[in-house]
């Protein structure tokens, strides 16, 4: 018998190549998917940056709440100072060290 008389079906050679390994198109697709995953995860607009931005936003919101509270206290203080002469005098005396006419102020320094 001649070896040439024995023939294999046409598709068997292609199937044998596929089972041996990935073809170039599949390798390129896998590389593309891998790099796409890396880009989405740690790229300039990736999930890691998104997490950092959310943390920064939360910190800024907390800071804004603190500023709003401080602002409210200052507005209340301004209102009191506008309406109450005694509060004005106390502030001027304590903050600026002012005294009334014919008044003496004694300052004592703690010496250790």
C-alpha positions in Angstrom: 0.0 0.0 0.0 1.1 3.4 -0.8 1.1 6.0 1.8 -0.3 8.4 -0.6 -3.5 6.4 -0.9 -4.3 7.0 2.8 -5.8 10.5 3.1 -6.9 12.4 6.2 -10.0 14.5 6.2 -9.3 18.2 5.4 -10.3 19.6 8.8 -8.2 17.3 10.9 -5.0 19.2 10.2 -6.6 22.5 11.3 -8.0 20.9 14.4 -4.6 19.5 15.3 -3.1 23.0 15.1 -5.8 24.5 17.4 -5.3 21.9 20.0 -1.5 22.5 20.0 -1.8 26.2 21.1 -3.4 29.5 20.7 -3.2 31.2 17.3 -1.8 34.7 16.9 -5.3 36.4 16.9 -6.2 34.8 20.2 -2.8 35.8 21.7 -3.3 39.4 20.6 -6.9 39.4 21.9 -5.7 38.1 25.3 -2.9 40.7 25.4 -5.4 43.5 24.5 -7.8 42.3 27.3 -5.0 42.1 29.8 -3.8 45.7 29.0 -7.4 46.9 29.0 -7.9 45.5 32.5 -4.6 47.1 33.7 -5.6 50.4 32.2 -9.1 50.4 33.7 -7.7 49.4 37.1 -4.6 51.6 37.6 -4.7 54.0 34.6 -5.1 57.7 34.9 -8.9 57.4 35.0 -9.0 54.0 36.5 -10.6 52.4 39.6 -7.7 53.3 41.8 -7.9 57.0 41.0 -11.7 56.8 41.4 -11.2 55.5 44.9 -8.7 58.2 45.7 -11.1 60.9 44.4 -14.0 59.6 46.4 -11.8 59.7 49.6 -10.7 63.2 48.8 -14.3 64.2 48.1 -15.4 62.8 51.5 -12.7 64.7 53.3 -13.6 67.9 51.5 -17.3 67.4 52.5 -16.3 66.9 56.1 -14.1 70.0 56.0 -17.0 72.0 54.5 -19.3 70.9 57.3 -16.7 72.1 59.9 -16.3 75.5 58.0 -20.1 75.9 58.0 -20.3 75.3 61.8 -17.5 77.8 62.4 -19.1 80.3 60.1 -22.4 79.9 62.0 -20.6 80.6 65.3 -18.9 83.7 63.8 -22.3 85.0 62.5 -23.8 84.6 66.0 -20.8 86.4 67.5 -21.2 89.2 65.0 -24.9 89.5 65.8 -24.3 89.7 69.5 -21.5 92.3 69.1 -23.8 94.4 66.9 -26.6 94.4 69.5 -24.9 94.2 72.9 -22.6 97.1 74.0 -21.5 95.1 77.1 -20.3 92.3 74.8 -18.4 94.8 72.7 -16.7 96.2 75.7 -15.7 92.7 77.0 -14.3 91.8 73.6 -12.3 95.1 73.3 -10.9 94.7 76.8 -10.0 91.0 76.5 -8.7 91.0 72.9 -7.0 94.4 72.7 -6.3 95.1 76.4 -8.1 98.4 76.5 -9.0 100.0 79.8 -11.4 102.8 80.7 -10.4 106.3 81.7 -9.0 106.4 85.2 -8.5 102.6 85.3 -5.2 100.8 85.9 -4.3 97.5 84.5 -1.8 95.3 86.3 -0.2 92.5 84.3 1.7 89.8 86.2 4.1 87.6 84.5 4.6 84.1 86.0 8.3 83.7 86.7 9.5 80.2 87.3 
